[in-house]
Structure formats: structure tokens, C-alpha cells
Amino acid sequence: MSAYGVFPYVYPIRTAEMKCKERYIGFRFVGKIPKILFPNKDIFTVCYAYFRWLDDIVDSVRLDPEVVRFKIKREHQFLELLYGEKETPEELSTEELFLAHLVRFDIQHAKNMQEDIERLLSALEFDAKRHGHICSKEEINRYIENNAIPYINIALKIFDVFDLPKENLYELGRCGFIIDYINDLKTDIELGYINIPKEELVAYRINLGDFNSAALRQWVQDKLDYLGNQISESENGLNRLSGLAGIFAYFLLRKRKIKLRILKDKWR
């Protein structure tokens, strides 16, 4: 079975839509966009569903870390097979079929998404390996970049948007990622995923065993202030975007503002 060949299952868009709505209720908006306005809507959906599925595997507390690392390695190998148009495994999960359709779309339409998909897989691989490890600021920053940048790139390529200034969108992507990990801070720390760099643990004198400490609250407040400033600055550069890119930017911005406001109320 090659990347161009006939796939062994019915196109799994309904399954992908269901998984997206389960994970993110706001995704229901995508289903309401007419195909004439968003021809690649199904591809956007299978892409989102695939990476949400893989992220859930990495975050699972029920799976042995070795099982998770094996799964990520399999996905790396599967991606190489798809882009090499070689024979793929006979046994594919429905979610892996999402990836197969995404790659087939990329190959047929020359979107050049392979590097971005590989970066997202590498970010998930890093996530799986860093359990219980306190990362440096450089490691955390690279982790953020490898999540935010390819996410924006892939979305814009699916939207058929090229040659536009992306830095403001990249910054919104970074802010969204940081907002999410601050929102999940307590749970992540309890599970052994530390998103506070060791340099900042030292500078703020944070004790990870005391989640209600003044030091940790100060770190969060400083992060929220920083995020508010970055989002405001990014907003100023988004007015030039039109079409699907403009809609994408609007909802990206709106989602981050709402989440940031909720976080500020939570940590007030």
C-alpha cells in the first residue's frame, strides 16, 4: 500500500470529527464551515485528530513509559514509510490512517509538511522522555518552538496560505502553548512533567512540593503578565490577514484571550 494507493478503510472523517469534538468542544465550529470556503476542512480535521490522539498516549498515566516511547518510534518510522511511498504495516489503527491521509494530501498537493510533522513528533518524543526530569530554559524554549511553529505552519499550508508575515501567529502559538501548560501546572507536576525551567526554579526559589507557595504564585503571575503583553503586541500585526488566515488568526487570538482571562481569575 503506497501513499498514493487505495486505503483499506472508508475515509475516516466522521471518526476524526468525533474525536476532535470530544477533545476540544470549540472544534464544532470547523464542522459548520462550508466546504466551498474551506476545501481542505477534512484534512485539517484528520491532522488535529491524529496529534490529539498521540498527545493523549504520551500523557497517559496508565501506559508504561517504554510502551509510549515505542509508540512514538513506530510513528516516526511510519511517517518515513509514507513519504517514501513504501509498503506500510498491514495493521493500522484508525488514528494512523489519519496520518496516512494527511501525508497523501501533502504529497499530492506539494505542501511540504514533512519537516513540520517530524518536528511535532520530535516534541512528543521529548515529552515522553522528560518524565521526572527538570529541564533547562533552553530545553523548554525548544520544546515550545517545536510545538508552536509547526502547528502554525501546517495549519496555514492546509488553508492554502503562503507568503505572509507569520511571526505574530507564531507568537500566538507560543503563548497558547504556555497558557495550556500553566493551566495544567499542578497536574503536570504531580505526574512528573515539570514545565518550569531549572534556572527559574532557582531564581524564584520554588519548592515543587508546595503548590500554594508565594514563590510559585509569583512565577505564575509574572508569566501571565508576560503573556498578556505578548498577545497584545501580536494582535496589532494580525489586521493584514484575510480569508481563512484571518479567520484562523481571529479564533487563535480569541481562544488565548479567554484562556488567559480565566487563568488570571484562577490565580488572583
DOPA-471647 format. One line per 3 residues: number of its first residue (from 0); their letters; for each residue x, y, z of N, C-alpha, C, O, CB. Coordinates in steps of 0.02 Angstrom, whole numbers, plus 50000, padded with zeros to 5 digits. Glycine has a CB too. Example, Ala and Ser with C-alpha at 12.3 -4.5 7.8 and 13.67 -1.06 7.14 Angstrom:
0) AS) 50660:49716:50390:50615:49775:50390:50660:49835:50390:50712:49834:50423:50565:49776:50452 | 50642:49888:50354:50684:49947:50357:50645:50002:50394:50670:50057:50402:50704:49970:50286;
% end
This chain:
0) MSA) 50042:49940:50000:50000:50000:50000:50044:50062:50000:50080:50073:50048:49952:50000:50061 | 50042:50102:49949:50083:50162:49945:50042:50222:49968:49982:50218:49979:50108:50174:49873 | 50078:50278:49977:50044:50338:49998:49992:50361:49947:49945:50396:49964:50094:50394:50010;
3) YGV) 50002:50341:49883:49954:50359:49831:49900:50307:49821:49852:50319:49784:49990:50371:49766 | 49907:50249:49852:49863:50193:49838:49795:50199:49870:49779:50248:49903:49896:50131:49861 | 49756:50147:49860:49689:50144:49889:49695:50121:49961:49726:50069:49974:49642:50097:49848;
6) FPY) 49667:50158:50008:49673:50140:50078:49622:50085:50095:49570:50080:50064:49662:50202:50122 | 49639:50045:50145:49598:49986:50160:49533:50001:50197:49494:49955:50208:49638:49938:50199 | 49522:50063:50216:49462:50080:50253:49425:50137:50219:49453:50173:50178:49479:50098:50326;
9) VYP) 49361:50145:50237:49323:50202:50215:49356:50265:50244:49381:50264:50300:49248:50197:50236 | 49356:50318:50206:49386:50381:50229:49359:50398:50299:49298:50405:50307:49372:50439:50180 | 49402:50404:50349:49380:50405:50419:49361:50474:50446:49373:50489:50504:49434:50378:50462;
12) IRT) 49331:50517:50403:49320:50585:50425:49270:50589:50483:49279:50630:50528:49295:50627:50367 | 49218:50548:50483:49169:50551:50538:49201:50532:50604:49187:50563:50656:49109:50506:50523 | 49243:50481:50603:49279:50462:50664:49325:50518:50687:49329:50533:50747:49320:50398:50653;
15) AEM) 49359:50549:50640:49405:50604:50657:49366:50663:50687:49388:50692:50736:49443:50628:50594 | 49309:50680:50657:49268:50735:50683:49246:50721:50754:49247:50765:50797:49208:50747:50638 | 49225:50659:50767:49201:50640:50833:49257:50647:50884:49246:50673:50939:49175:50569:50832;
18) KCK) 49317:50625:50866:49374:50628:50912:49393:50701:50926:49411:50718:50983:49434:50590:50884 | 49390:50743:50875:49406:50814:50884:49356:50847:50931:49376:50886:50975:49407:50850:50816 | 49293:50833:50922:49241:50864:50964:49246:50840:51036:49231:50878:51083:49172:50849:50936;
21) ERY) 49265:50777:51045:49274:50750:51113:49329:50787:51150:49323:50802:51209:49289:50675:51111 | 49384:50801:51114:49443:50831:51145:49436:50907:51152:49460:50936:51200:49505:50814:51105 | 49404:50938:51103:49401:51011:51103:49333:51033:51077:49320:51030:51017:49458:51042:51059;
24) IGF) 49289:51055:51122:49221:51070:51103:49217:51126:51051:49171:51128:51010:49181:51090:51165 | 49265:51172:51053:49266:51227:51005:49276:51204:50933:49264:51242:50887:49320:51275:51023 | 49298:51142:50925:49310:51116:50857:49245:51108:50819:49245:51100:50758:49347:51048:50861;
27) RFV) 49188:51110:50854:49124:51103:50820:49113:51159:50769:49076:51151:50721:49067:51103:50870 | 49147:51214:50780:49141:51270:50733:49168:51250:50664:49140:51271:50613:49180:51331:50759 | 49221:51210:50663:49252:51190:50599:49202:51152:50556:49198:51162:50496:49314:51147:50611;
30) GKI) 49162:51109:50588:49114:51070:50551:49060:51112:50517:49028:51089:50469:49081:51021:50596 | 49051:51172:50541:48999:51216:50513:49024:51259:50455:48984:51291:50421:48972:51261:50567 | 49089:51258:50443:49116:51298:50388:49101:51262:50322:49118:51203:50315:49193:51309:50396;
33) PKI) 49069:51295:50274:49054:51262:50210:49117:51241:50173:49168:51276:50176:49012:51309:50165 | 49113:51185:50139:49171:51160:50101:49194:51210:50049:49254:51213:50033:49154:51093:50068 | 49148:51250:50022:49167:51298:49971:49214:51352:49999:49254:51380:49962:49105:51331:49942;
36) LFP) 49209:51365:50065:49253:51413:50097:49317:51380:50124:49369:51412:50129:49217:51448:50154 | 49312:51316:50140:49368:51280:50171:49373:51211:50138:49354:51161:50168:49360:51273:50249 | 49399:51208:50076:49401:51145:50038:49440:51090:50074:49425:51031:50066:49432:51157:49971;
39) NKD) 49490:51109:50114:49532:51059:50147:49511:51046:50220:49552:51026:50261:49605:51082:50146 | 49448:51058:50234:49423:51051:50303:49435:50981:50331:49454:50973:50389:49349:51068:50306 | 49423:50930:50289:49432:50861:50313:49504:50846:50331:49518:50811:50380:49408:50811:50259;
42) IFT) 49551:50873:50292:49622:50863:50307:49641:50897:50372:49679:50868:50412:49666:50889:50249 | 49616:50957:50383:49628:50992:50446:49603:50950:50505:49635:50946:50557:49594:51062:50446 | 49545:50919:50495:49515:50878:50548:49556:50815:50563:49569:50800:50621:49444:50858:50528;
45) VCY) 49576:50778:50511:49615:50717:50524:49683:50734:50554:49709:50696:50595:49624:50677:50459 | 49712:50791:50535:49776:50812:50563:49769:50825:50638:49808:50801:50678:49803:50875:50527 | 49719:50864:50656:49707:50880:50726:49693:50816:50766:49720:50807:50821:49648:50929:50733;
48) AYF) 49651:50773:50738:49633:50711:50774:49693:50667:50785:49700:50637:50839:49579:50673:50734 | 49737:50662:50736:49796:50619:50742:49842:50643:50799:49862:50603:50841:49836:50618:50676 | 49857:50707:50800:49904:50732:50851:49872:50735:50920:49908:50729:50970:49930:50800:50832;
51) RWL) 49806:50745:50925:49773:50741:50990:49777:50670:51017:49789:50659:51077:49699:50764:50985 | 49767:50621:50973:49772:50550:50993:49841:50534:51018:49849:50502:51070:49754:50504:50933 | 49892:50556:50982:49961:50540:51002:49980:50577:51066:50015:50549:51108:50010:50559:50945;
54) DDI) 49956:50638:51074:49968:50675:51135:49936:50641:51195:49965:50639:51249:49941:50747:51128 | 49877:50613:51186:49844:50576:51240:49884:50515:51261:49886:50497:51319:49773:50555:51219 | 49916:50482:51212:49958:50424:51227:50017:50445:51270:50034:50413:51320:49982:50390:51162;
57) VDS) 50050:50500:51250:50108:50524:51287:50088:50544:51359:50126:50531:51406:50140:50585:51251 | 50029:50574:51366:50007:50598:51432:49975:50544:51475:49959:50556:51533:49958:50654:51423 | 49965:50484:51448:49929:50432:51484:49968:50409:51546:50028:50396:51542:49916:50372:51438;
60) VRL) 49933:50405:51602:49965:50381:51664:49960:50305:51668:49991:50275:51712:49932:50413:51726 | 49922:50275:51624:49912:50202:51626:49962:50164:51585:49971:50103:51594:49842:50185:51603 | 49996:50198:51539:50043:50164:51495:50114:50167:51522:50136:50218:51549:50041:50194:51425;
63) DPE) 50150:50112:51516:50220:50110:51536:50260:50156:51490:50247:50158:51430:50248:50037:51532 | 50308:50195:51518:50348:50241:51477:50381:50207:51417:50388:50238:51364:50401:50273:51519 | 50401:50144:51425:50432:50108:51369:50382:50097:51312:50400:50099:51254:50460:50041:51393;
66) VVR) 50320:50084:51331:50268:50075:51280:50257:50140:51242:50249:50140:51181:50201:50052:51313 | 50256:50195:51278:50247:50261:51246:50304:50276:51199:50293:50298:51142:50241:50316:51299 | 50366:50264:51221:50424:50278:51178:50423:50233:51116:50441:50255:51062:50490:50268:51218;
69) FKI) 50403:50170:51125:50397:50125:51067:50346:50151:51018:50356:50148:50957:50378:50054:51091 | 50291:50177:51044:50237:50202:51000:50262:50262:50960:50248:50267:50900:50176:50222:51042 | 50297:50308:50992:50324:50367:50957:50373:50345:50903:50373:50372:50847:50358:50416:51006;
72) KRE) 50416:50297:50920:50464:50271:50871:50428:50242:50811:50448:50253:50754:50511:50218:50903 | 50375:50204:50823:50335:50175:50769:50307:50229:50724:50306:50222:50663:50278:50131:50797 | 50283:50284:50754:50254:50337:50714:50306:50372:50671:50293:50391:50614:50219:50388:50759;
75) HQF) 50367:50381:50698:50422:50408:50658:50435:50363:50597:50441:50387:50541:50487:50414:50701 | 50439:50298:50610:50453:50251:50555:50396:50249:50505:50407:50246:50445:50464:50180:50584 | 50335:50252:50530:50276:50252:50486:50276:50313:50441:50260:50309:50382:50211:50250:50528;
78) LEL) 50295:50370:50470:50298:50432:50431:50350:50426:50374:50337:50447:50318:50316:50492:50476 | 50408:50397:50390:50459:50388:50339:50434:50342:50283:50447:50355:50224:50523:50358:50370 | 50399:50289:50301:50372:50243:50251:50321:50278:50206:50320:50268:50145:50340:50182:50285;
81) LYG) 50279:50319:50236:50228:50354:50197:50259:50402:50147:50239:50404:50089:50181:50392:50244 | 50308:50440:50170:50340:50488:50124:50385:50454:50074:50398:50480:50020:50380:50540:50164 | 50410:50394:50091:50450:50356:50044:50408:50316:49996:50434:50282:49952:50497:50311:50081;
84) EKE) 50341:50319:50005:50293:50282:49964:50310:50207:49963:50305:50174:49912:50293:50310:49892 | 50329:50182:50022:50346:50112:50029:50288:50075:50062:50238:50105:50083:50411:50103:50071 | 50295:50009:50066:50243:49969:50097:50236:49989:50171:50286:49994:50206:50258:49894:50090;
87) TPE) 50175:49999:50193:50162:50016:50262:50136:49955:50299:50115:49907:50268:50113:50075:50267 | 50136:49956:50366:50113:49898:50405:50041:49879:50386:50000:49922:50372:50117:49913:50479 | 50027:49814:50386:49960:49791:50369:49910:49811:50423:49852:49826:50408:49959:49716:50359;
90) ELS) 49933:49811:50485:49889:49829:50540:49897:49902:50558:49948:49922:50586:49904:49784:50602 | 49848:49942:50540:49849:50013:50556:49791:50030:50602:49735:50006:50593:49846:50056:50491 | 49804:50072:50651:49749:50097:50692:49712:50149:50651:49738:50175:50602:49774:50126:50760;
93) TEE) 49652:50164:50671:49613:50216:50636:49651:50282:50638:49651:50319:50589:49543:50225:50668 | 49682:50296:50695:49719:50359:50702:49779:50362:50656:49795:50416:50629:49741:50369:50774 | 49812:50306:50645:49868:50306:50598:49844:50317:50527:49880:50344:50485:49907:50240:50603;
96) LFL) 49783:50296:50514:49754:50310:50449:49744:50385:50439:49749:50410:50383:49687:50273:50441 | 49730:50421:50494:49727:50494:50489:49792:50522:50462:49793:50564:50417:49710:50526:50558 | 49848:50497:50490:49914:50521:50467:49925:50502:50394:49952:50542:50355:49970:50491:50511;
99) AHL) 49905:50442:50375:49914:50420:50306:49878:50466:50257:49904:50483:50204:49890:50348:50297 | 49818:50487:50275:49780:50533:50232:49813:50602:50230:49814:50634:50178:49707:50538:50256 | 49839:50624:50287:49873:50689:50289:49934:50688:50244:49945:50736:50206:49893:50706:50361;
102) VRF) 49974:50635:50247:50034:50631:50206:50016:50625:50132:50048:50655:50090:50077:50570:50227 | 49964:50586:50117:49944:50580:50047:49923:50649:50019:49941:50666:49963:49885:50530:50040 | 49887:50687:50059:49868:50755:50040:49930:50798:50027:49933:50834:49978:49823:50787:50094;
105) DIQ) 49979:50792:50073:50040:50831:50066:50077:50814:50002:50099:50858:49965:50086:50820:50126 | 50084:50749:49988:50120:50727:49928:50084:50749:49865:50116:50774:49818:50129:50651:49929 | 50020:50740:49863:49982:50756:49803:49979:50831:49788:49975:50851:49730:49911:50729:49809;
108) HAK) 49981:50871:49841:49973:50944:49832:50038:50982:49845:50038:51044:49845:49919:50970:49877 | 50093:50946:49857:50159:50977:49867:50157:51033:49919:50178:51089:49906:50184:51006:49801 | 50132:51017:49979:50127:51066:50033:50191:51070:50074:50200:51117:50113:50069:51049:50078;
111) NMQ) 50236:51021:50066:50300:51021:50103:50289:51023:50179:50318:51065:50214:50342:51081:50082 | 50250:50977:50204:50235:50974:50275:50278:50925:50314:50273:50922:50375:50163:50957:50285 | 50319:50886:50280:50354:50832:50314:50396:50857:50373:50394:50828:50427:50398:50795:50265;
114) EDI) 50435:50909:50362:50478:50934:50416:50437:50957:50476:50457:50946:50533:50522:50993:50390 | 50380:50989:50463:50338:51013:50518:50307:50954:50556:50303:50955:50618:50283:51059:50492 | 50285:50903:50520:50257:50844:50553:50311:50810:50596:50297:50788:50652:50228:50794:50501;
117) ERL) 50372:50805:50569:50427:50775:50606:50443:50815:50668:50459:50786:50720:50489:50769:50561 | 50439:50881:50665:50453:50923:50724:50401:50910:50778:50418:50907:50837:50453:50997:50705 | 50338:50903:50759:50286:50889:50808:50297:50820:50840:50287:50812:50900:50217:50892:50776;
120) LSA) 50316:50771:50800:50331:50705:50827:50391:50709:50875:50392:50675:50927:50345:50655:50771 | 50441:50749:50857:50500:50757:50900:50482:50789:50966:50509:50771:51018:50554:50798:50864 | 50435:50837:50964:50413:50869:51026:50377:50819:51071:50387:50820:51131:50366:50929:51010;
123) LEF) 50336:50776:51042:50303:50724:51080:50352:50673:51107:50344:50647:51163:50249:50689:51038 | 50403:50659:51067:50456:50612:51089:50493:50641:51149:50508:50605:51197:50505:50597:51032 | 50509:50705:51146:50542:50739:51202:50497:50736:51264:50521:50724:51319:50559:50812:51184;
126) DAK) 50433:50748:51254:50386:50746:51310:50386:50678:51344:50384:50673:51405:50315:50762:51285 | 50390:50625:51303:50389:50557:51330:50453:50542:51370:50452:50504:51418:50381:50507:51274 | 50509:50571:51348:50574:50556:51379:50588:50598:51441:50630:50578:51482:50628:50565:51329;
129) RHG) 50555:50655:51448:50575:50702:51500:50539:50689:51567:50548:50728:51614:50561:50773:51478 | 50501:50637:51571:50463:50623:51633:50511:50621:51693:50559:50584:51693:50426:50556:51626 | 50495:50662:51743:50536:50664:51804:50599:50705:51798:50638:50709:51846:50554:50596:51824;
132) HIC) 50611:50735:51740:50672:50773:51728:50657:50847:51731:50608:50870:51702:50703:50754:51659 | 50698:50885:51766:50692:50958:51767:50733:50986:51710:50794:50978:51708:50715:50988:51836 | 50700:51019:51664:50732:51042:51602:50764:51111:51611:50745:51149:51654:50682:51043:51545;
135) SKE) 50812:51125:51568:50842:51191:51566:50795:51239:51528:50748:51217:51495:50912:51189:51533 | 50809:51303:51533:50769:51352:51497:50775:51341:51422:50727:51349:51385:50792:51424:51515 | 50835:51324:51399:50846:51310:51328:50803:51252:51305:50774:51254:51251:50921:51296:51314;
138) EIN) 50800:51199:51345:50760:51140:51327:50686:51157:51324:50651:51136:51278:50772:51083:51377 | 50662:51195:51373:50591:51214:51374:50574:51258:51315:50522:51250:51283:50574:51251:51440 | 50619:51306:51299:50606:51351:51242:50604:51312:51177:50562:51325:51133:50660:51405:51239;
141) RYI) 50650:51263:51169:50650:51222:51108:50586:51180:51105:50558:51170:51051:50713:51177:51107 | 50564:51155:51162:50503:51115:51166:50443:51157:51144:50400:51133:51107:50492:51089:51238 | 50440:51220:51167:50386:51265:51147:50388:51278:51072:50337:51275:51038:50391:51331:51185;
144) ENN) 50449:51293:51046:50456:51306:50974:50434:51247:50932:50400:51255:50882:50529:51324:50958 | 50454:51187:50953:50438:51127:50914:50365:51107:50918:50342:51064:50879:50481:51069:50938 | 50328:51138:50962:50255:51128:50964:50220:51184:50926:50175:51171:50886:50231:51125:51036;
147) AIP) 50239:51246:50940:50202:51303:50913:50214:51317:50839:50167:51327:50802:50220:51365:50952 | 50278:51316:50818:50294:51336:50749:50265:51288:50697:50231:51310:50651:50370:51339:50740 | 50276:51222:50703:50247:51177:50653:50171:51176:50654:50140:51165:50602:50273:51107:50664;
150) YIN) 50141:51187:50712:50068:51190:50716:50041:51246:50671:49994:51236:50633:50045:51201:50789 | 50072:51305:50676:50051:51361:50634:50066:51347:50561:50024:51360:50518:50087:51426:50657 | 50126:51321:50547:50145:51308:50477:50097:51259:50443:50075:51271:50387:50216:51280:50475;
153) IAL) 50082:51204:50478:50038:51153:50449:49968:51182:50436:49939:51171:50384:50034:51092:50495 | 49943:51219:50485:49876:51249:50477:49874:51295:50416:49827:51292:50377:49857:51288:50540 | 49924:51338:50409:49924:51385:50353:49930:51349:50286:49900:51370:50236:49982:51435:50360;
156) KIF) 49969:51295:50284:49976:51257:50222:49911:51222:50204:49893:51217:50145:50033:51205:50228 | 49875:51198:50253:49810:51167:50240:49760:51221:50216:49716:51207:50176:49783:51132:50303 | 49767:51282:50243:49724:51337:50222:49743:51365:50154:49709:51409:50127:49726:51392:50274;
159) DVF) 49798:51340:50124:49824:51366:50061:49846:51439:50068:49836:51480:50023:49770:51361:50006 | 49876:51455:50124:49901:51522:50137:49977:51521:50138:50007:51485:50178:49872:51551:50203 | 50008:51560:50095:50081:51563:50091:50104:51635:50087:50064:51681:50076:50106:51523:50029;
162) DLP) 50168:51645:50097:50200:51710:50086:50166:51766:50125:50149:51818:50097:50199:51727:50013 | 50156:51756:50190:50132:51810:50232:50174:51812:50295:50203:51762:50315:50056:51801:50248 | 50178:51871:50327:50217:51875:50389:50186:51830:50443:50127:51836:50459:50219:51949:50415;
165) KEN) 50226:51784:50469:50199:51734:50515:50218:51746:50588:50191:51712:50632:50223:51666:50494 | 50263:51792:50602:50290:51797:50669:50236:51810:50722:50239:51782:50777:50342:51851:50672 | 50187:51852:50706:50133:51864:50754:50092:51802:50768:50071:51790:50825:50087:51920:50729;
168) LYE) 50081:51761:50716:50046:51698:50726:50089:51649:50766:50064:51613:50809:50027:51667:50658 | 50154:51648:50751:50200:51606:50790:50197:51625:50864:50195:51581:50907:50272:51612:50763 | 50196:51690:50877:50196:51712:50947:50130:51693:50981:50130:51674:51040:50206:51789:50951;
171) LGR) 50075:51697:50945:50011:51673:50973:50014:51598:50987:49987:51574:51037:49953:51689:50926 | 50047:51561:50942:50056:51490:50953:50096:51475:51016:50079:51432:51056:50090:51458:50893 | 50151:51512:51024:50192:51504:51085:50152:51520:51147:50153:51483:51197:50256:51549:51082;
174) CGF) 50116:51577:51145:50077:51598:51203:50024:51546:51220:50013:51531:51279:50043:51666:51189 | 49991:51519:51169:49940:51468:51182:49969:51407:51215:49937:51378:51259:49907:51449:51118 | 50028:51387:51194:50060:51328:51223:50078:51341:51296:50067:51297:51339:50122:51309:51183;
177) IID) 50105:51400:51311:50123:51416:51380:50061:51422:51424:50060:51398:51481:50163:51483:51383 | 50008:51452:51397:49945:51457:51434:49919:51387:51453:49897:51376:51509:49892:51495:51393 | 49923:51342:51406:49899:51273:51419:49940:51239:51473:49912:51205:51516:49901:51232:51355;
180) YIN) 50006:51248:51472:50044:51212:51523:50040:51246:51591:50051:51214:51642:50117:51206:51502 | 50025:51311:51593:50012:51343:51658:49945:51319:51685:49937:51306:51745:50013:51420:51652 | 49896:51312:51641:49830:51287:51661:49835:51217:51690:49799:51200:51737:49782:51287:51601;
183) DLK) 49879:51176:51663:49887:51107:51686:49946:51098:51735:49968:51043:51747:49898:51061:51626 | 49970:51154:51762:50032:51153:51801:50031:51103:51858:50077:51063:51865:50046:51222:51828 | 49980:51105:51899:49977:51062:51958:49975:50988:51938:50013:50947:51964:49915:51079:52001;
186) TDI) 49931:50972:51891:49926:50902:51868:49991:50878:51837:50013:50822:51851:49869:50895:51817 | 50022:50920:51796:50084:50901:51763:50140:50889:51814:50178:50841:51808:50106:50955:51713 | 50145:50933:51864:50197:50924:51915:50186:50859:51953:50233:50822:51965:50196:50984:51965;
189) ELG) 50123:50844:51970:50108:50782:52005:50125:50721:51963:50142:50668:51990:50034:50780:52025 | 50119:50727:51897:50134:50672:51852:50207:50668:51833:50229:50621:51799:50092:50677:51789 | 50247:50718:51855:50318:50716:51841:50339:50755:51779:50395:50745:51754:50340:50647:51834;
192) YIN) 50295:50798:51753:50312:50840:51696:50321:50912:51720:50272:50946:51734:50257:50835:51639 | 50383:50933:51724:50399:50998:51753:50411:51049:51697:50460:51043:51660:50461:50994:51799 | 50366:51098:51691:50372:51148:51638:50402:51213:51663:50399:51264:51628:50305:51161:51608;
195) IPK) 50430:51212:51722:50467:51271:51748:50541:51256:51740:50566:51208:51770:50448:51286:51823 | 50578:51296:51702:50649:51283:51692:50687:51285:51758:50669:51320:51804:50679:51334:51643 | 50741:51246:51761:50779:51242:51824:50808:51310:51843:50814:51325:51902:50836:51192:51817;
198) EEL) 50825:51352:51792:50851:51419:51808:50799:51461:51845:50816:51500:51889:50873:51455:51743 | 50735:51453:51826:50682:51492:51858:50661:51461:51924:50638:51497:51969:50621:51497:51811 | 50668:51396:51931:50656:51365:51997:50704:51394:52048:50686:51406:52106:50665:51288:51992;
201) VAY) 50767:51403:52026:50818:51431:52071:50805:51505:52083:50807:51528:52141:50889:51421:52041 | 50792:51543:52030:50784:51615:52036:50724:51634:52080:50727:51681:52119:50775:51646:51966 | 50670:51596:52075:50609:51610:52114:50608:51571:52180:50563:51582:52221:50547:51594:52073;
204) RIN) 50656:51526:52189:50660:51484:52249:50595:51444:52257:50565:51442:52311:50673:51527:52311 | 50576:51412:52203:50514:51373:52203:50525:51303:52230:50571:51268:52210:50484:51370:52132 | 50482:51283:52276:50480:51215:52301:50422:51179:52267:50364:51195:52278:50472:51214:52380;
207) LGD) 50438:51131:52224:50387:51097:52186:50338:51057:52230:50284:51038:52207:50419:51051:52136 | 50358:51045:52291:50314:51008:52337:50262:51053:52369:50216:51028:52403:50355:50975:52390 | 50268:51119:52360:50221:51166:52390:50187:51206:52335:50212:51259:52314:50257:51214:52441;
210) FNS) 50131:51181:52312:50098:51212:52254:50066:51279:52271:50053:51319:52227:50045:51165:52226 | 50054:51292:52335:50021:51354:52356:50071:51406:52381:50051:51456:52411:49971:51340:52409 | 50134:51395:52368:50185:51442:52393:50182:51509:52358:50159:51515:52301:50255:51412:52384;
213) AAL) 50205:51561:52394:50208:51628:52366:50256:51631:52307:50244:51668:52259:50229:51679:52420 | 50309:51592:52310:50359:51591:52256:50328:51566:52191:50339:51596:52138:50419:51547:52276 | 50291:51511:52195:50260:51484:52134:50207:51531:52108:50201:51540:52047:50229:51415:52149;
216) RQW) 50168:51561:52152:50116:51608:52130:50147:51668:52096:50120:51694:52047:50074:51631:52190 | 50205:51690:52121:50238:51747:52089:50263:51728:52019:50258:51768:51973:50297:51771:52132 | 50289:51668:52013:50312:51645:51947:50254:51644:51897:50261:51666:51840:50344:51574:51952;
219) VQD) 50197:51618:51920:50138:51615:51877:50115:51685:51858:50099:51699:51800:50080:51577:51911 | 50112:51730:51907:50090:51799:51893:50135:51833:51842:50111:51867:51797:50089:51840:51958 | 50200:51823:51849:50248:51853:51801:50238:51824:51731:50241:51861:51682:50320:51841:51825;
222) KLD) 50225:51759:51727:50212:51727:51662:50148:51755:51631:50145:51768:51571:50207:51651:51670 | 50096:51763:51672:50032:51787:51646:50038:51859:51622:50008:51878:51571:49978:51782:51699 | 50076:51900:51658:50088:51969:51636:50126:51970:51569:50109:52008:51524:50129:52008:51689;
225) YLG) 50176:51927:51564:50215:51921:51502:50170:51900:51444:50173:51928:51390:50273:51871:51510 | 50127:51850:51456:50083:51825:51404:50034:51879:51381:50020:51886:51322:50045:51764:51428 | 50008:51917:51429:49962:51971:51412:49994:52022:51366:49963:52045:51318:49937:52005:51474;
228) NQI) 50056:52040:51381:50093:52088:51339:50106:52060:51270:50097:52095:51220:50159:52108:51372 | 50126:51996:51266:50142:51966:51202:50080:51959:51158:50083:51970:51098:50174:51897:51212 | 50025:51941:51188:49962:51934:51150:49940:52002:51123:49918:52007:51066:49907:51904:51194;
231) SES) 49946:52054:51164:49927:52122:51141:49971:52144:51084:49946:52173:51035:49932:52172:51199 | 50036:52132:51088:50082:52152:51035:50067:52112:50971:50069:52140:50916:50154:52141:51056 | 50053:52048:50978:50039:52006:50919:49974:52028:50885:49969:52024:50823:50034:51933:50940;
234) ENG) 49926:52049:50924:49861:52069:50896:49868:52126:50846:49832:52129:50796:49813:52089:50952 | 49915:52171:50859:49924:52229:50816:49946:52211:50745:49934:52249:50698:49975:52276:50846 | 49978:52153:50737:50003:52134:50672:49958:52086:50633:49977:52062:50580:50069:52103:50679;
237) LNR) 49898:52073:50659:49854:52024:50628:49802:52054:50582:49766:52018:50547:49820:51983:50680 | 49797:52121:50581:49744:52153:50542:49752:52143:50467:49704:52149:50430:49744:52227:50557 | 49813:52129:50446:49826:52122:50373:49804:52055:50346:49802:52045:50285:49899:52133:50359;
240) LSG) 49789:52008:50390:49771:51940:50368:49698:51938:50346:49654:51967:50379:49783:51889:50423 | 49685:51904:50290:49617:51899:50265:49600:51826:50249:49643:51783:50255:49608:51943:50202 | 49538:51813:50229:49518:51746:50211:49524:51698:50270:49512:51716:50327:49559:51721:50154;
243) LAG) 49542:51635:50254:49548:51584:50306:49602:51601:50357:49596:51585:50416:49563:51516:50275 | 49656:51633:50333:49710:51653:50379:49683:51703:50431:49701:51699:50490:49770:51684:50341 | 49641:51749:50408:49612:51798:50454:49565:51765:50504:49565:51783:50563:49575:51851:50415;
246) IFA) 49525:51717:50480:49479:51681:50525:49518:51640:50576:49502:51640:50635:49432:51635:50484 | 49571:51606:50551:49614:51566:50595:49645:51611:50649:49646:51593:50708:49669:51531:50554 | 49672:51669:50628:49703:51715:50675:49653:51740:50726:49669:51746:50785:49735:51774:50637;
249) YFL) 49592:51755:50703:49540:51781:50748:49525:51731:50804:49523:51749:50862:49476:51797:50709 | 49514:51668:50784:49496:51618:50834:49556:51599:50878:49548:51583:50937:49468:51556:50800 | 49616:51601:50848:49676:51588:50887:49683:51641:50942:49697:51626:51000:49739:51587:50842;
252) LRK) 49673:51704:50922:49679:51760:50968:49624:51758:51021:49637:51766:51081:49676:51827:50931 | 49563:51746:50999:49506:51744:51045:49514:51690:51097:49501:51700:51157:49441:51734:51006 | 49534:51631:51075:49543:51574:51121:49595:51590:51174:49585:51575:51233:49563:51511:51082;
255) RKI) 49650:51621:51153:49704:51636:51200:49683:51690:51250:49701:51686:51309:49766:51658:51163 | 49646:51740:51227:49622:51792:51272:49575:51764:51325:49580:51781:51384:49587:51848:51233 | 49530:51721:51304:49482:51691:51351:49519:51648:51402:49506:51653:51462:49430:51649:51313;
258) KLR) 49564:51605:51379:49601:51561:51424:49644:51601:51473:49650:51584:51532:49645:51512:51385 | 49675:51655:51447:49717:51697:51490:49675:51731:51544:49696:51734:51602:49755:51750:51448 | 49617:51755:51526:49573:51788:51575:49552:51738:51629:49550:51755:51688:49511:51817:51540;
261) ILK) 49535:51677:51608:49516:51626:51657:49574:51610:51704:49564:51602:51765:49493:51561:51621 | 49634:51605:51677:49693:51591:51718:49707:51647:51768:49723:51634:51826:49754:51580:51674 | 49700:51709:51745:49712:51766:51790:49662:51766:51847:49681:51780:51904:49706:51832:51751;
264) DKW) 49599:51749:51833:49549:51744:51887:49566:51687:51935:49558:51693:51995:49479:51734:51857 | 49590:51632:51907:49607:51574:51948:49665:51588:51995:49665:51565:52052:49625:51515:51903 | 49714:51627:51972:49774:51640:52011:49773:51708:52046:49824:51730:52073:49836:51635:51967;
267) R) 49716:51741:52046:49711:51807:52077:49722:51803:52152:49720:51854:52186:49643:51838:52062;
% end
